[in-house]
């Protein structure tokens, strides 16, 4: 599902932040094309 | 969802095509995640950002879904996501996002 896909990451400061998701995506072989960490508060 | 992020994601979807792109969210608040998912599939519900009225229909997943977890090495997942996965009902997240994809797909 992740491997070889272009991945857009929308993390959250109080949940799982962007860089943490990015580490998972890279380990699974995905290609990160955009990453952000939002704050919904 | 942040207006600048909306603009950048719209450009990426336009440039790369939605078939090769997948979105992964990390919000611990499921309601917030649902709004972000809606924004990236059928358009910004607040009609405030660049995705107002724009149906990107991108496939949206949550990092806490077991189907995604199974593709990530256990040690990496545990280190990066472990704590949040302990305080959030991951089965509920999976069911919500399956419903969101079914509702907004196509």
Backbone of each chain as nested JSON, in Angstrom:
{
  "chains": [
    {"id": "A", "residues": [
      {"number": 1, "name": "UNK", "atoms": {"N": [0.834, -1.211, 0.0], "CA": [0.0, 0.0, 0.0], "C": [0.868, 1.261, 0.0]}},
      {"number": 2, "name": "UNK", "atoms": {"N": [1.922, 1.268, 0.824], "CA": [2.794, 2.443, 0.941], "C": [3.945, 2.397, -0.063]}},
      {"number": 3, "name": "UNK", "atoms": {"N": [4.53, 1.231, -0.243], "CA": [5.739, 1.097, -1.051], "C": [5.53, 1.624, -2.478]}},
      {"number": 4, "name": "UNK", "atoms": {"N": [6.423, 2.526, -2.885], "CA": [6.378, 3.051, -4.237], "C": [5.362, 4.16, -4.463]}},
      {"number": 5, "name": "UNK", "atoms": {"N": [4.553, 4.449, -3.446], "CA": [3.525, 5.501, -3.59], "C": [4.081, 6.87, -3.216]}},
      {"number": 6, "name": "UNK", "atoms": {"N": [3.524, 7.914, -3.806], "CA": [3.816, 9.281, -3.377], "C": [2.93, 9.586, -2.172]}},
      {"number": 7, "name": "UNK", "atoms": {"N": [3.55, 9.918, -1.073], "CA": [2.804, 10.054, 0.177], "C": [2.746, 11.505, 0.643]}},
      {"number": 8, "name": "UNK", "atoms": {"N": [1.526, 11.946, 0.934], "CA": [1.294, 13.261, 1.552], "C": [1.033, 13.01, 3.042]}},
      {"number": 9, "name": "UNK", "atoms": {"N": [1.808, 13.647, 3.891], "CA": [1.693, 13.431, 5.337], "C": [1.116, 14.665, 6.008]}},
      {"number": 10, "name": "UNK", "atoms": {"N": [0.006, 14.476, 6.715], "CA": [-0.585, 15.561, 7.499], "C": [-0.608, 15.098, 8.954]}},
      {"number": 11, "name": "UNK", "atoms": {"N": [0.475, 15.369, 9.667], "CA": [0.566, 14.982, 11.063], "C": [-0.118, 16.001, 11.948]}},
      {"number": 12, "name": "UNK", "atoms": {"N": [-0.137, 15.689, 13.257], "CA": [-0.755, 16.616, 14.201], "C": [0.122, 16.739, 15.441]}},
      {"number": 13, "name": "UNK", "atoms": {"N": [0.249, 17.935, 15.925], "CA": [1.133, 18.189, 17.051], "C": [0.754, 17.361, 18.278]}},
      {"number": 14, "name": "UNK", "atoms": {"N": [-0.541, 17.241, 18.554], "CA": [-0.984, 16.52, 19.747], "C": [-1.3, 15.052, 19.477]}},
      {"number": 15, "name": "UNK", "atoms": {"N": [-1.088, 14.627, 18.238], "CA": [-1.282, 13.216, 17.903], "C": [0.043, 12.635, 17.443]}},
      {"number": 16, "name": "UNK", "atoms": {"N": [0.091, 12.207, 16.195], "CA": [1.341, 11.73, 15.618], "C": [1.865, 12.828, 14.687]}},
      {"number": 17, "name": "UNK", "atoms": {"N": [2.993, 13.469, 15.037], "CA": [3.504, 14.575, 14.214], "C": [4.076, 14.1, 12.873]}},
      {"number": 18, "name": "UNK", "atoms": {"N": [4.184, 15.038, 11.936], "CA": [4.657, 14.716, 10.586], "C": [5.959, 13.921, 10.54]}},
      {"number": 19, "name": "UNK", "atoms": {"N": [7.007, 14.35, 11.243], "CA": [8.284, 13.621, 11.162], "C": [8.193, 12.167, 11.63]}},
      {"number": 20, "name": "UNK", "atoms": {"N": [7.315, 11.88, 12.598], "CA": [7.15, 10.504, 13.074], "C": [6.506, 9.642, 11.985]}},
      {"number": 21, "name": "UNK", "atoms": {"N": [5.488, 10.207, 11.314], "CA": [4.854, 9.471, 10.204], "C": [5.864, 9.301, 9.074]}},
      {"number": 22, "name": "UNK", "atoms": {"N": [6.668, 10.339, 8.832], "CA": [7.67, 10.278, 7.757], "C": [8.67, 9.149, 7.984]}},
      {"number": 23, "name": "UNK", "atoms": {"N": [9.095, 8.963, 9.231], "CA": [10.028, 7.872, 9.538], "C": [9.395, 6.526, 9.21]}},
      {"number": 24, "name": "UNK", "atoms": {"N": [8.114, 6.377, 9.511], "CA": [7.401, 5.131, 9.204], "C": [7.286, 4.928, 7.695]}},
      {"number": 25, "name": "UNK", "atoms": {"N": [6.936, 5.99, 6.982], "CA": [6.761, 5.9, 5.523], "C": [8.077, 5.54, 4.843]}},
      {"number": 26, "name": "UNK", "atoms": {"N": [9.156, 6.177, 5.292], "CA": [10.461, 5.884, 4.681], "C": [10.858, 4.432, 4.932]}},
      {"number": 27, "name": "UNK", "atoms": {"N": [10.59, 3.946, 6.143], "CA": [10.934, 2.56, 6.475], "C": [10.108, 1.57, 5.66]}},
      {"number": 28, "name": "UNK", "atoms": {"N": [8.911, 2.002, 5.229], "CA": [8.035, 1.124, 4.447], "C": [8.24, 1.299, 2.942]}},
      {"number": 29, "name": "UNK", "atoms": {"N": [9.144, 2.191, 2.539], "CA": [9.457, 2.341, 1.114], "C": [8.6, 3.33, 0.362]}},
      {"number": 30, "name": "UNK", "atoms": {"N": [7.922, 4.23, 1.061], "CA": [7.113, 5.251, 0.403], "C": [7.942, 6.465, 0.027]}},
      {"number": 31, "name": "UNK", "atoms": {"N": [7.419, 7.245, -0.908], "CA": [8.091, 8.443, -1.389], "C": [7.34, 9.673, -0.865]}},
      {"number": 32, "name": "UNK", "atoms": {"N": [7.954, 10.397, 0.053], "CA": [7.267, 11.533, 0.682], "C": [7.313, 12.753, -0.239]}},
      {"number": 33, "name": "UNK", "atoms": {"N": [6.145, 13.252, -0.625], "CA": [6.088, 14.425, -1.501], "C": [5.644, 15.685, -0.759]}},
      {"number": 34, "name": "UNK", "atoms": {"N": [5.084, 15.508, 0.429], "CA": [4.672, 16.671, 1.227], "C": [4.502, 16.237, 2.677]}},
      {"number": 35, "name": "UNK", "atoms": {"N": [4.941, 17.084, 3.583], "CA": [4.773, 16.763, 5.004], "C": [4.476, 18.034, 5.782]}},
      {"number": 36, "name": "UNK", "atoms": {"N": [3.498, 17.948, 6.657], "CA": [3.204, 19.073, 7.54], "C": [2.758, 18.536, 8.896]}},
      {"number": 37, "name": "UNK", "atoms": {"N": [2.859, 19.375, 9.905], "CA": [2.32, 19.038, 11.228], "C": [1.357, 20.146, 11.607]}},
      {"number": 38, "name": "UNK", "atoms": {"N": [0.085, 19.786, 11.723], "CA": [-0.924, 20.793, 12.017], "C": [-1.219, 20.85, 13.508]}},
      {"number": 39, "name": "UNK", "atoms": {"N": [-1.815, 21.959, 13.888], "CA": [-2.26, 22.134, 15.258], "C": [-3.728, 22.53, 15.196]}},
      {"number": 40, "name": "UNK", "atoms": {"N": [-4.604, 21.643, 15.666], "CA": [-6.034, 21.904, 15.535], "C": [-6.604, 22.673, 16.716]}},
      {"number": 41, "name": "UNK", "atoms": {"N": [-5.732, 22.979, 17.697], "CA": [-6.248, 23.693, 18.877], "C": [-6.481, 25.159, 18.525]}}
    ]},
    {"id": "B", "residues": [
      {"number": 1, "name": "UNK", "atoms": {"N": [-8.348, 22.765, 8.163], "CA": [-7.015, 22.409, 7.702], "C": [-6.297, 23.661, 7.199]}},
      {"number": 2, "name": "UNK", "atoms": {"N": [-5.017, 23.737, 7.506], "CA": [-4.204, 24.901, 7.17], "C": [-4.336, 25.272, 5.687]}},
      {"number": 3, "name": "UNK", "atoms": {"N": [-4.537, 26.558, 5.418], "CA": [-4.808, 26.99, 4.043], "C": [-3.596, 26.804, 3.135]}},
      {"number": 4, "name": "UNK", "atoms": {"N": [-2.411, 27.049, 3.674], "CA": [-1.187, 26.862, 2.885], "C": [-0.996, 25.389, 2.519]}},
      {"number": 5, "name": "UNK", "atoms": {"N": [-1.308, 24.509, 3.465], "CA": [-1.213, 23.073, 3.19], "C": [-2.203, 22.674, 2.102]}},
      {"number": 6, "name": "UNK", "atoms": {"N": [-3.413, 23.21, 2.186], "CA": [-4.413, 22.918, 1.153], "C": [-3.886, 23.28, -0.236]}},
      {"number": 7, "name": "UNK", "atoms": {"N": [-3.279, 24.461, -0.339], "CA": [-2.768, 24.935, -1.632], "C": [-1.662, 24.018, -2.153]}},
      {"number": 8, "name": "UNK", "atoms": {"N": [-0.764, 23.616, -1.266], "CA": [0.349, 22.776, -1.7], "C": [-0.126, 21.375, -2.086]}},
      {"number": 9, "name": "UNK", "atoms": {"N": [-1.061, 20.827, -1.325], "CA": [-1.575, 19.487, -1.636], "C": [-2.351, 19.51, -2.954]}},
      {"number": 10, "name": "UNK", "atoms": {"N": [-3.09, 20.577, -3.193], "CA": [-3.821, 20.702, -4.464], "C": [-2.84, 20.69, -5.636]}},
      {"number": 11, "name": "UNK", "atoms": {"N": [-1.733, 21.424, -5.495], "CA": [-0.739, 21.49, -6.57], "C": [-0.11, 20.105, -6.806]}},
      {"number": 12, "name": "UNK", "atoms": {"N": [0.211, 19.41, -5.71], "CA": [0.814, 18.075, -5.843], "C": [-0.161, 17.119, -6.541]}},
      {"number": 13, "name": "UNK", "atoms": {"N": [-1.419, 17.153, -6.149], "CA": [-2.419, 16.269, -6.768], "C": [-2.583, 16.604, -8.243]}},
      {"number": 14, "name": "UNK", "atoms": {"N": [-2.557, 17.89, -8.573], "CA": [-2.672, 18.303, -9.972], "C": [-1.451, 17.846, -10.776]}},
      {"number": 15, "name": "UNK", "atoms": {"N": [-0.269, 17.975, -10.171], "CA": [0.973, 17.644, -10.885], "C": [1.182, 16.139, -11.039]}},
      {"number": 16, "name": "UNK", "atoms": {"N": [0.921, 15.387, -9.975], "CA": [1.249, 13.957, -9.983], "C": [0.068, 13.069, -10.356]}},
      {"number": 17, "name": "UNK", "atoms": {"N": [-1.129, 13.58, -10.222], "CA": [-2.315, 12.756, -10.477], "C": [-2.693, 11.988, -9.22]}},
      {"number": 18, "name": "UNK", "atoms": {"N": [-3.979, 11.893, -8.963], "CA": [-4.424, 11.322, -7.681], "C": [-4.134, 9.829, -7.568]}},
      {"number": 19, "name": "UNK", "atoms": {"N": [-3.951, 9.131, -8.681], "CA": [-3.769, 7.683, -8.617], "C": [-2.442, 7.263, -8.002]}},
      {"number": 20, "name": "UNK", "atoms": {"N": [-1.442, 8.161, -8.051], "CA": [-0.14, 7.787, -7.495], "C": [0.088, 8.4, -6.121]}},
      {"number": 21, "name": "UNK", "atoms": {"N": [-0.933, 9.079, -5.602], "CA": [-0.775, 9.805, -4.343], "C": [-1.68, 9.198, -3.267]}},
      {"number": 22, "name": "UNK", "atoms": {"N": [-1.156, 9.171, -2.063], "CA": [-1.925, 8.672, -0.921], "C": [-1.656, 9.604, 0.263]}},
      {"number": 23, "name": "UNK", "atoms": {"N": [-2.683, 9.861, 1.071], "CA": [-2.544, 10.761, 2.214], "C": [-2.55, 9.943, 3.505]}},
      {"number": 24, "name": "UNK", "atoms": {"N": [-1.635, 10.275, 4.42], "CA": [-1.633, 9.64, 5.738], "C": [-1.762, 10.728, 6.805]}},
      {"number": 25, "name": "UNK", "atoms": {"N": [-2.792, 10.593, 7.648], "CA": [-3.054, 11.561, 8.709], "C": [-2.535, 11.05, 10.05]}},
      {"number": 26, "name": "UNK", "atoms": {"N": [-2.331, 11.992, 10.983], "CA": [-1.835, 11.6, 12.297], "C": [-2.621, 12.175, 13.457]}},
      {"number": 27, "name": "UNK", "atoms": {"N": [-3.773, 12.771, 13.178], "CA": [-4.545, 13.427, 14.239], "C": [-5.045, 12.415, 15.269]}},
      {"number": 28, "name": "UNK", "atoms": {"N": [-4.899, 12.761, 16.562], "CA": [-5.398, 11.863, 17.601], "C": [-6.889, 12.089, 17.832]}},
      {"number": 29, "name": "UNK", "atoms": {"N": [-7.353, 13.256, 17.462], "CA": [-8.777, 13.584, 17.569], "C": [-9.464, 13.125, 16.278]}},
      {"number": 30, "name": "UNK", "atoms": {"N": [-10.309, 12.125, 16.407], "CA": [-10.905, 11.522, 15.218], "C": [-11.79, 12.507, 14.459]}},
      {"number": 31, "name": "UNK", "atoms": {"N": [-12.457, 13.392, 15.208], "CA": [-13.308, 14.379, 14.547], "C": [-12.47, 15.287, 13.643]}},
      {"number": 32, "name": "UNK", "atoms": {"N": [-11.3, 15.707, 14.154], "CA": [-10.402, 16.544, 13.359], "C": [-9.88, 15.793, 12.146]}},
      {"number": 33, "name": "UNK", "atoms": {"N": [-9.583, 14.519, 12.343], "CA": [-9.102, 13.697, 11.232], "C": [-10.183, 13.538, 10.163]}},
      {"number": 34, "name": "UNK", "atoms": {"N": [-11.423, 13.414, 10.61], "CA": [-12.531, 13.281, 9.652], "C": [-12.686, 14.542, 8.812]}},
      {"number": 35, "name": "UNK", "atoms": {"N": [-12.514, 15.698, 9.44], "CA": [-12.624, 16.97, 8.708], "C": [-11.496, 17.089, 7.683]}},
      {"number": 36, "name": "UNK", "atoms": {"N": [-10.272, 16.699, 8.091], "CA": [-9.14, 16.729, 7.158], "C": [-9.388, 15.77, 5.993]}},
      {"number": 37, "name": "UNK", "atoms": {"N": [-9.927, 14.586, 6.305], "CA": [-10.216, 13.606, 5.253], "C": [-11.266, 14.147, 4.286]}},
      {"number": 38, "name": "UNK", "atoms": {"N": [-12.28, 14.796, 4.844], "CA": [-13.329, 15.382, 3.992], "C": [-12.739, 16.459, 3.086]}},
      {"number": 39, "name": "UNK", "atoms": {"N": [-11.853, 17.282, 3.667], "CA": [-11.226, 18.361, 2.897], "C": [-10.453, 17.81, 1.698]}},
      {"number": 40, "name": "UNK", "atoms": {"N": [-9.778, 16.678, 1.898], "CA": [-8.915, 16.125, 0.849], "C": [-9.646, 15.196, -0.119]}},
      {"number": 41, "name": "UNK", "atoms": {"N": [-10.919, 14.967, 0.132], "CA": [-11.68, 14.128, -0.792], "C": [-12.756, 14.937, -1.534]}},
      {"number": 42, "name": "UNK", "atoms": {"N": [-13.66, 15.545, -0.781], "CA": [-14.745, 16.269, -1.453], "C": [-14.626, 17.793, -1.366]}},
      {"number": 43, "name": "UNK", "atoms": {"N": [-13.626, 18.279, -0.635], "CA": [-13.426, 19.724, -0.571], "C": [-13.531, 20.277, 0.842]}},
      {"number": 44, "name": "UNK", "atoms": {"N": [-13.034, 21.482, 1.03], "CA": [-12.993, 22.136, 2.341], "C": [-14.411, 22.445, 2.825]}},
      {"number": 45, "name": "UNK", "atoms": {"N": [-14.866, 21.78, 3.914], "CA": [-16.239, 22.017, 4.401], "C": [-16.464, 23.423, 4.95]}},
      {"number": 46, "name": "UNK", "atoms": {"N": [-15.367, 24.121, 5.284], "CA": [-15.525, 25.486, 5.797], "C": [-15.559, 26.506, 4.665]}},
      {"number": 47, "name": "UNK", "atoms": {"N": [-15.295, 26.045, 3.448], "CA": [-15.269, 26.916, 2.262], "C": [-14.329, 28.102, 2.423]}},
      {"number": 48, "name": "UNK", "atoms": {"N": [-13.261, 27.913, 3.222], "CA": [-12.328, 29.012, 3.485], "C": [-11.046, 28.884, 2.672]}},
      {"number": 49, "name": "UNK", "atoms": {"N": [-10.68, 27.682, 2.279], "CA": [-9.368, 27.474, 1.676], "C": [-9.398, 27.173, 0.195]}},
      {"number": 50, "name": "UNK", "atoms": {"N": [-8.224, 26.938, -0.384], "CA": [-8.101, 26.652, -1.823], "C": [-8.847, 25.395, -2.253]}},
      {"number": 51, "name": "UNK", "atoms": {"N": [-9.169, 24.508, -1.316], "CA": [-9.884, 23.285, -1.676], "C": [-11.412, 23.419, -1.519]}},
      {"number": 52, "name": "UNK", "atoms": {"N": [-11.891, 24.614, -1.263], "CA": [-13.339, 24.833, -1.219], "C": [-13.94, 24.475, -2.571]}},
      {"number": 53, "name": "UNK", "atoms": {"N": [-14.86, 23.528, -2.565], "CA": [-15.523, 23.126, -3.806], "C": [-14.656, 22.289, -4.731]}},
      {"number": 54, "name": "UNK", "atoms": {"N": [-13.481, 21.858, -4.26], "CA": [-12.569, 21.066, -5.088], "C": [-12.566, 19.616, -4.585]}},
      {"number": 55, "name": "UNK", "atoms": {"N": [-12.971, 18.689, -5.437], "CA": [-13.002, 17.279, -5.046], "C": [-11.734, 16.581, -5.516]}},
      {"number": 56, "name": "UNK", "atoms": {"N": [-10.726, 16.532, -4.658], "CA": [-9.486, 15.847, -5.042], "C": [-9.67, 14.331, -5.025]}},
      {"number": 57, "name": "UNK", "atoms": {"N": [-10.535, 13.846, -4.152], "CA": [-10.807, 12.411, -4.002], "C": [-9.527, 11.595, -3.826]}},
      {"number": 58, "name": "UNK", "atoms": {"N": [-8.635, 12.108, -2.982], "CA": [-7.404, 11.385, -2.67], "C": [-7.718, 10.258, -1.681]}},
      {"number": 59, "name": "UNK", "atoms": {"N": [-7.033, 9.124, -1.805], "CA": [-7.205, 8.07, -0.793], "C": [-6.576, 8.503, 0.524]}},
      {"number": 60, "name": "UNK", "atoms": {"N": [-7.364, 8.539, 1.596], "CA": [-6.9, 9.05, 2.887], "C": [-6.885, 7.928, 3.916]}},
      {"number": 61, "name": "UNK", "atoms": {"N": [-5.742, 7.759, 4.558], "CA": [-5.57, 6.75, 5.59], "C": [-5.082, 7.423, 6.876]}},
      {"number": 62, "name": "UNK", "atoms": {"N": [-5.179, 6.683, 7.977], "CA": [-4.649, 7.156, 9.254], "C": [-3.507, 6.24, 9.672]}},
      {"number": 63, "name": "UNK", "atoms": {"N": [-2.453, 6.834, 10.208], "CA": [-1.263, 6.062, 10.583], "C": [-1.59, 4.996, 11.634]}},
      {"number": 64, "name": "UNK", "atoms": {"N": [-2.69, 5.155, 12.366], "CA": [-3.044, 4.179, 13.393], "C": [-3.828, 2.982, 12.847]}},
      {"number": 65, "name": "UNK", "atoms": {"N": [-4.15, 2.976, 11.559], "CA": [-4.887, 1.842, 10.996], "C": [-3.985, 0.606, 10.953]}},
      {"number": 66, "name": "UNK", "atoms": {"N": [-4.469, -0.528, 11.455], "CA": [-3.663, -1.762, 11.456], "C": [-3.132, -2.151, 10.075]}},
      {"number": 67, "name": "UNK", "atoms": {"N": [-3.873, -1.862, 9.01], "CA": [-3.407, -2.204, 7.658], "C": [-2.118, -1.457, 7.296]}},
      {"number": 68, "name": "UNK", "atoms": {"N": [-1.991, -0.221, 7.755], "CA": [-0.752, 0.532, 7.511], "C": [0.349, 0.044, 8.438]}},
      {"number": 69, "name": "UNK", "atoms": {"N": [-0.007, -0.178, 9.678], "CA": [0.972, -0.628, 10.672], "C": [1.685, -1.889, 10.185]}},
      {"number": 70, "name": "UNK", "atoms": {"N": [0.938, -2.779, 9.543], "CA": [1.511, -4.061, 9.109], "C": [2.605, -3.881, 8.057]}},
      {"number": 71, "name": "UNK", "atoms": {"N": [2.65, -2.716, 7.402], "CA": [3.661, -2.473, 6.364], "C": [4.923, -1.793, 6.914]}},
      {"number": 72, "name": "UNK", "atoms": {"N": [4.878, -1.409, 8.182], "CA": [5.992, -0.645, 8.778], "C": [6.755, -1.556, 9.747]}},
      {"number": 73, "name": "UNK", "atoms": {"N": [8.082, -1.552, 9.672], "CA": [8.859, -2.379, 10.602], "C": [8.445, -2.103, 12.05]}},
      {"number": 74, "name": "UNK", "atoms": {"N": [8.28, -3.17, 12.828], "CA": [7.766, -3.057, 14.202], "C": [8.565, -2.081, 15.062]}},
      {"number": 75, "name": "UNK", "atoms": {"N": [9.903, -2.139, 14.956], "CA": [10.721, -1.286, 15.816], "C": [10.528, 0.194, 15.492]}},
      {"number": 76, "name": "UNK", "atoms": {"N": [10.4, 0.514, 14.196], "CA": [10.183, 1.91, 13.777], "C": [8.81, 2.384, 14.239]}},
      {"number": 77, "name": "UNK", "atoms": {"N": [7.794, 1.555, 14.022], "CA": [6.424, 1.931, 14.394], "C": [6.326, 2.166, 15.903]}},
      {"number": 78, "name": "UNK", "atoms": {"N": [6.92, 1.247, 16.645], "CA": [6.863, 1.344, 18.107], "C": [7.521, 2.64, 18.595]}},
      {"number": 79, "name": "UNK", "atoms": {"N": [8.66, 2.962, 17.994], "CA": [9.409, 4.152, 18.409], "C": [8.675, 5.443, 18.049]}},
      {"number": 80, "name": "UNK", "atoms": {"N": [8.068, 5.476, 16.862], "CA": [7.468, 6.725, 16.364], "C": [6.004, 6.905, 16.762]}},
      {"number": 81, "name": "UNK", "atoms": {"N": [5.254, 5.823, 16.823], "CA": [3.798, 5.911, 16.984], "C": [3.313, 5.21, 18.246]}},
      {"number": 82, "name": "UNK", "atoms": {"N": [4.171, 4.413, 18.861], "CA": [3.786, 3.53, 19.958], "C": [2.921, 4.157, 21.03]}},
      {"number": 83, "name": "UNK", "atoms": {"N": [3.327, 5.308, 21.544], "CA": [2.594, 5.908, 22.664], "C": [1.176, 6.3, 22.254]}},
      {"number": 84, "name": "UNK", "atoms": {"N": [1.046, 6.918, 21.08], "CA": [-0.291, 7.348, 20.634], "C": [-1.17, 6.13, 20.366]}},
      {"number": 85, "name": "UNK", "atoms": {"N": [-0.59, 5.064, 19.817], "CA": [-1.402, 3.88, 19.507], "C": [-1.92, 3.213, 20.786]}},
      {"number": 86, "name": "UNK", "atoms": {"N": [-1.298, 3.523, 21.923], "CA": [-1.769, 2.932, 23.189], "C": [-2.956, 3.697, 23.774]}},
      {"number": 87, "name": "UNK", "atoms": {"N": [-3.081, 4.971, 23.42], "CA": [-4.165, 5.771, 24.025], "C": [-5.351, 5.966, 23.093]}},
      {"number": 88, "name": "UNK", "atoms": {"N": [-5.222, 5.525, 21.857], "CA": [-6.321, 5.67, 20.896], "C": [-6.801, 4.27, 20.495]}},
      {"number": 89, "name": "UNK", "atoms": {"N": [-8.115, 4.132, 20.337], "CA": [-8.696, 2.856, 19.911], "C": [-8.441, 2.687, 18.401]}},
      {"number": 90, "name": "UNK", "atoms": {"N": [-7.417, 1.905, 18.061], "CA": [-7.003, 1.807, 16.654], "C": [-8.037, 1.093, 15.794]}},
      {"number": 91, "name": "UNK", "atoms": {"N": [-8.8, 0.174, 16.39], "CA": [-9.862, -0.503, 15.623], "C": [-10.963, 0.492, 15.248]}},
      {"number": 92, "name": "UNK", "atoms": {"N": [-11.252, 1.41, 16.189], "CA": [-12.262, 2.439, 15.904], "C": [-11.767, 3.349, 14.775]}},
      {"number": 93, "name": "UNK", "atoms": {"N": [-10.471, 3.707, 14.833], "CA": [-9.897, 4.546, 13.769], "C": [-10.016, 3.828, 12.427]}},
      {"number": 94, "name": "UNK", "atoms": {"N": [-9.676, 2.543, 12.415], "CA": [-9.744, 1.768, 11.167], "C": [-11.165, 1.752, 10.619]}},
      {"number": 95, "name": "UNK", "atoms": {"N": [-12.132, 1.505, 11.499], "CA": [-13.531, 1.445, 11.043], "C": [-14.002, 2.801, 10.525]}},
      {"number": 96, "name": "UNK", "atoms": {"N": [-13.614, 3.878, 11.224], "CA": [-14.014, 5.23, 10.792], "C": [-13.432, 5.539, 9.419]}},
      {"number": 97, "name": "UNK", "atoms": {"N": [-12.153, 5.228, 9.224], "CA": [-11.516, 5.588, 7.962], "C": [-11.977, 4.7, 6.799]}},
      {"number": 98, "name": "UNK", "atoms": {"N": [-12.306, 3.451, 7.098], "CA": [-12.897, 2.614, 6.045], "C": [-14.225, 3.224, 5.595]}},
      {"number": 99, "name": "UNK", "atoms": {"N": [-15.0, 3.694, 6.575], "CA": [-16.29, 4.317, 6.26], "C": [-16.092, 5.611, 5.479]}},
      {"number": 100, "name": "UNK", "atoms": {"N": [-15.077, 6.395, 5.879], "CA": [-14.802, 7.66, 5.18], "C": [-14.43, 7.373, 3.723]}},
      {"number": 101, "name": "UNK", "atoms": {"N": [-13.553, 6.394, 3.511], "CA": [-13.141, 6.078, 2.129], "C": [-14.317, 5.571, 1.307]}},
      {"number": 102, "name": "UNK", "atoms": {"N": [-15.168, 4.781, 1.939], "CA": [-16.342, 4.26, 1.222], "C": [-17.316, 5.391, 0.891]}},
      {"number": 103, "name": "UNK", "atoms": {"N": [-17.446, 6.338, 1.832], "CA": [-18.394, 7.444, 1.651], "C": [-17.929, 8.429, 0.582]}},
      {"number": 104, "name": "UNK", "atoms": {"N": [-16.628, 8.715, 0.589], "CA": [-16.13, 9.789, -0.279], "C": [-15.486, 9.281, -1.564]}},
      {"number": 105, "name": "UNK", "atoms": {"N": [-15.333, 7.971, -1.701], "CA": [-14.658, 7.432, -2.881], "C": [-15.538, 7.595, -4.113]}},
      {"number": 106, "name": "UNK", "atoms": {"N": [-14.866, 7.95, -5.215], "CA": [-15.538, 8.026, -6.517], "C": [-16.588, 9.068, -6.526]}}
    ]}
  ]
}
